[in-house]
């Protein structure tokens, strides 16, 4: 912020915190419970709010890729052999896997 440029903000070195004020204890307890829920980390895959924010940001930045883009990308990957193992390599992988399983299970 240009208006604060050159000025020292006494709160800039404080630990992150939330100040909750209320007229009564019941309201304060409810507000604290609401804030505590917001402070619990959410698994990235379940955080719909964050995904929507990132989508909106991509849209604003002009970097949002449509579903058509991703469908075409999946089709291109399926049509290429780049990510596919040869039969010989598959057999070697399967053999190594069986040996590892036998070693760990004692079979």
JOMOHU-V700280 format. One record per pair of residues at least 6 apart in sequence whose ideal C-beta (glycine too) atoms are under 6 Angstrom apart, sorted by sequence separation. I is the first residue (numbers start at 1). GAP is how many residues later the second one is. D is the distance in whole Angstrom. If there is no record, write none. Layout:
BEGIN
i=<I,I>
gap=<GAP,GAP>
d=<D,D>
END
This chain:
BEGIN
i=<22,58,22,20,20,18>
gap=<6,6,9,11,12,17>
d=<4,4,6,5,6,5>
END
